Amino acid sequence: MRAPSGLRPLVAESWRRSARVDPDGLPPVALGVDELDAVRRAGPLGTALPVVRRLLLDDARAAGCIVALADAAGRLVWVDGAHRARSAAEAMGFVPGADWAEEHAGTSAPGTALRLGRPVQIHAEEHYATAVKAFSCTAVPLRDTSGTVVGALDLTGDDRAVERHTLPLLTAAAAAAEAELALAALRRPSSAAPHPAELELLGSDTATLRTGSSAVRLSERHSEILAVLAAAPAGLPAADLAVAVYGDVRAVTTLRAEVVRLRRVLADHAPDARLTSRPYRLQGLRTDVDTVLSALDRGARLQAVDRYTGPVLPGSASPGVDDLRDLVRTRFREALVADGGVDALLAWSRTPDGAADPQVLRALLGVLPRRSPRRAGLVAAVEAIERS
């Protein structure tokens, strides 16, 4: 189904990824009753669920909405809220056990938030599936102490589900749930402090895998596979990953051979990281991209710019890496232009990405004093960009 004109870029990209989904179908049910009970009792979502119930359920019911918790793969493990809203949601398959990952349900707040690893609000007509267009929703990813996405928190209903105060409310609830996960991790006995692995993707053509004091430089292809998977917390089917890495769906066999070799590298240098299949999904590995985007989300604009050492794998021609580069640039632009802070805008304008972005330079012109000596240079830079 072709995306209508006028969609926000984030939504238009999600529609493009959802092209294989039947817009008139319903999401498949992927978890049975016993599996749901097990998830709700144990693991990170079992720890987070009581916090979510306590902080959000009464407010969701009062607003005529429903609140849901999904696992990292996009499968709903718990849904509750206003009776009328729950009954309506059942008709579109928004029920415990249903798989709301983008590749099965199309554009939605929980599925898209998990795919991007960031908070998302989806307004009614922005949904891909026909049955969901009567609803609006807000979702926020949940992360464990290693930074790995373990699920998503969602509020679904009418326009009240995407009001301005809704996102801060869900963000605060997610922070409380993540604090509970951190406490639970501290309570668990451990023989030694772990050394979480980090993948450095910024400013270098190949990634560095760093664990504690040890570091290993990865091959270009392994760097690209990990970059794409790190940006897709819900995982990717083999065909989608082949397109994202090689630009060719026929490269699935080549991809599988590379994944086998990549698993050996992870086992040797980052034993706590896991690369699972069906779909391919990366867990237990945080990236420097996550670090800078988290700083942006916290409002630490200058810190984010300081830690940005350059584009993601600048020498890579993989479509998925290119998408990630654009995502990072867009997030910086949106955050810095919206914030309007002179220091952060100045710092970003000195990076190659910021210096080539006329929107950033115009925003900087708008906040600089009229007599600033920098204004003439900025005007000339904007004119040069527009001429080219």
HELIX and SHEET records of a PDB file:
HELIX    1   1 PRO A    9  ARG A   17  1                                   9    
HELIX    2   2 VAL A   33  ARG A   41  1                                   9    
HELIX    3   3 GLY A   43  ALA A   62  1                                  20    
HELIX    4   4 HIS A   83  GLU A   90  1                                   8    
HELIX    5   5 GLU A  102  ALA A  105  1                                   4    
HELIX    6   6 ALA A  109  LEU A  116  1                                   8    
HELIX    7   7 ALA A  124  GLU A  126  5                                   3    
HELIX    8   8 THR A  130  VAL A  132  5                                   3    
HELIX    9   9 ASP A  159  VAL A  162  5                                   4    
HELIX   10  10 THR A  166  ARG A  187  1                                  22    
HELIX   11  11 GLU A  220  ALA A  230  1                                  11    
HELIX   12  12 ALA A  238  TYR A  246  1                                   9    
HELIX   13  13 VAL A  249  ALA A  251  5                                   3    
HELIX   14  14 VAL A  252  HIS A  269  1                                  18    
HELIX   15  15 ASP A  288  ARG A  298  1                                  11    
HELIX   16  16 ARG A  301  ARG A  307  1                                   7    
HELIX   17  17 PRO A  319  ASP A  339  1                                  21    
HELIX   18  18 VAL A  342  SER A  349  1                                   8    
HELIX   19  19 PRO A  352  ALA A  355  1                                   4    
HELIX   20  20 PRO A  358  VAL A  367  1                                  10    
HELIX   21  21 ARG A  374  ARG A  387  1                                  14    
SHEET    1   A 5 LEU A  76  GLY A  81  0                                        
SHEET    2   A 5 ILE A  66  ASP A  71 -1                                        
SHEET    3   A 5 VAL A 149  GLY A 157 -1                                        
SHEET    4   A 5 SER A 136  ARG A 143 -1                                        
SHEET    5   A 5 VAL A 120  ILE A 122 -1                                        
SHEET    1   B 4 SER A 214  ARG A 217  0                                        
SHEET    2   B 4 THR A 208  THR A 211 -1                                        
SHEET    3   B 4 ALA A 197  GLU A 200 -1                                        
SHEET    4   B 4 LEU A 285  THR A 287  1                                        
SHEET    1   C 2 ARG A 274  THR A 276  0                                        
SHEET    2   C 2 ARG A 281  GLN A 283 -1                                        
END                                                                             
